[in-house]
Amino acid sequence: MKYYKFTYYSESHIKECLDNSNITANDATSNDYIENKLKKGDRLLLARYDELTKTGRVKAIGIVENNFSLGLKIKWKIKSLVIHPQGAGHSYWKKNCTGISPEPVKRYGLDSTFKEQFST
């Protein structure tokens, strides 16, 4: 299981992803992640980087239930989180999509957040 952050483009983009149990992207890198990297059980954040506060603003979290080749399906939950990247982490949060390595996953408390949100 891996963690990925995808940038949302608008509130309507978030609604579209949640309503359709999938994720859409409008750039080649994000589409590559969606088509080739996402696997069942991976954890996703719909978020964007706030330049003013230097924080990541998460609006929804999801778990991949089917990968792209099986007909992408993601179970989403609305969840607002404020993430405080450190050092080089800021550059990753500015990307449209990126993997999140184990140390930041731990620091941000993502395992417990997902467990809490998806335990029912």
C-alpha positions in Angstrom: 0.0 0.0 0.0 1.3 3.4 -1.0 0.1 7.0 -0.4 -0.4 9.5 -3.1 -1.4 13.2 -3.2 -3.4 14.5 -6.1 -4.2 18.2 -6.6 -7.8 19.1 -6.8 -8.6 21.9 -9.3 -11.9 23.2 -7.8 -14.6 22.3 -5.4 -16.5 20.8 -8.4 -13.5 18.6 -9.2 -13.7 17.2 -5.7 -17.5 16.6 -6.0 -16.9 14.9 -9.4 -14.3 12.5 -8.0 -16.5 11.6 -5.0 -19.7 11.3 -7.0 -18.1 9.0 -9.6 -15.8 7.0 -7.1 -12.8 7.8 -9.2 -10.2 10.5 -9.9 -9.7 12.6 -13.0 -6.6 14.6 -13.9 -5.8 17.1 -16.7 -2.0 16.6 -17.0 0.1 13.7 -18.3 2.0 13.0 -15.1 -1.2 12.6 -13.1 -2.8 10.4 -15.8 0.3 8.2 -15.7 -0.1 7.8 -11.9 -3.8 6.9 -12.3 -3.3 4.5 -15.2 0.0 2.8 -14.2 0.8 3.3 -10.5 -2.4 3.1 -8.5 -3.1 -0.3 -7.0 -5.8 -1.8 -4.9 -5.4 -0.6 -1.3 -3.4 2.5 -2.1 -4.4 5.6 -0.1 -5.1 9.0 -1.8 -5.3 12.6 -0.7 -7.2 15.2 -2.7 -5.3 18.3 -1.7 -3.6 21.4 -2.8 -0.6 23.4 -1.6 -1.4 26.8 -0.1 1.5 29.2 -0.9 0.4 31.8 1.6 0.4 29.5 4.6 3.0 27.0 3.2 0.7 24.1 4.1 -1.1 21.3 2.3 -4.9 21.6 2.4 -6.6 18.2 2.2 -10.3 18.1 1.3 -10.9 14.3 0.8 -9.1 11.0 1.3 -9.7 7.8 -0.5 -8.7 4.1 -0.8 -8.3 2.5 -4.2 -10.7 -0.5 -4.5 -10.0 -1.4 -8.2 -7.0 -0.2 -10.2 -7.3 1.3 -13.7 -7.1 -2.0 -15.6 -10.1 -3.3 -13.7 -12.1 -0.1 -13.9 -10.8 2.4 -11.4 -12.9 2.6 -8.3 -12.0 4.7 -5.2 -13.9 4.8 -1.9 -13.8 8.5 -0.9 -14.5 10.3 2.4 -14.6 14.0 2.9 -11.9 14.9 5.4 -10.3 18.3 6.0 -6.7 18.2 7.1 -3.9 20.7 7.2 -0.5 19.2 6.5 2.7 21.0 7.5 5.5 19.8 5.1 9.1 20.2 6.1 12.1 21.1 4.1 12.0 19.5 0.6 8.4 18.4 1.3 7.2 21.7 0.1 8.3 21.1 -3.5 6.4 17.8 -3.5 3.2 19.4 -2.3 3.4 21.9 -5.2 3.3 19.0 -7.8 0.0 18.0 -9.3 0.6 14.4 -8.0 3.2 12.8 -6.0 3.9 9.7 -3.9 4.2 10.3 -0.1 7.1 8.5 1.4 6.8 6.5 4.7 8.4 9.2 7.0 5.9 12.0 6.1 3.1 9.4 6.2 4.0 8.8 9.8 4.6 12.4 10.7 1.3 13.5 9.2 -0.5 10.7 11.1 -2.1 9.3 7.8 -2.3 5.7 8.9 -4.4 6.5 11.9 -6.5 9.0 9.9 -7.3 6.4 7.3 -8.0 3.8 9.9 -10.3 6.1 11.8 -12.2 7.2 8.6 -12.5 3.8 7.0 -13.0 1.5 9.9 -16.8 1.4 9.5 
